[in-house]
Amino acid sequence: MSNSEFHDEITLAEQAEALGKKALKLKLISSFVVHHFPDSWEFYIHNESKSQALTPEEAYLHLKSLVEKSSG
């Protein structure tokens, strides 16, 4: 049985947003923006070369990787 922190698209997006806040606090990223739409969320993580919209899944995986690397 899985012990995931999310159960649907909304909780996944919320976890991605929480990881973004943690990454900011740890100074792993300089900024991020979340656009909330009625049917989806878009994440923008500042990058010096480009900034493209990420899905909640992409943002979660990227931010989780950053946070895990910094703590271990």
N, C-alpha and C positions, 0 to 999 in steps of 0.2 A: 504494500500500500504506500502511496506517495505522501510525503509530508510537505507538499508545496505550499507556498505562502499566498497563492492565488487560485481562484476557482473558476473564473470567467474573464472575459475581456476587460471589464471594468476593474476588477481587483488586480489584474496583471498590469494595467496602466497605472494604477495607484502605487503598486510596488516599484514600477519603473520610475515614477516621480519621486518616491522616497529615496531610491538609490541615487537619483540625480542630486537631491538635496544633500545626501551623505557625501557624494563625490565633490560637491562644491565645498562643503565644510572641511573635507580633507585636502582641498586645493588640488584635486586631480583634474578638474576642468575649470575653465574660467567663467563659463556661464551656460545656461540652458534655458530653453523656453518650451512651454507646453501649450499648444493650441487645443482648446476643448471645443469639439463640434458635437452636435446632437447624436451623431452615429459613430464618431471615432475621435481619437486623440492623435495629435502629431507632435513629435518631439524634435527639437532642434538643439543639437549640442555644438557649441562654438568650436570651430576648427579654423586655424589660420588660413588654410588653403581653400576650404569650402564649407558650406553649411547646408545640408540637405535634410529634408523631412525624413524622420524615422518612424516606423510603426512602433506601437508599444512593445511588441516582441523584440524588434531589433534594438530598441533603446534599452530594454531590460537586460538583454544578453551583453550588450556593449558595456553598460554601466556596472553590471555585476562583475564582469571580467576586470574592469579597472579597480573596483573596490577590493576584490579578492587579491589581486596582485599587490596592492599597497599594504595589505595586512599580513601578507605571508611570504 
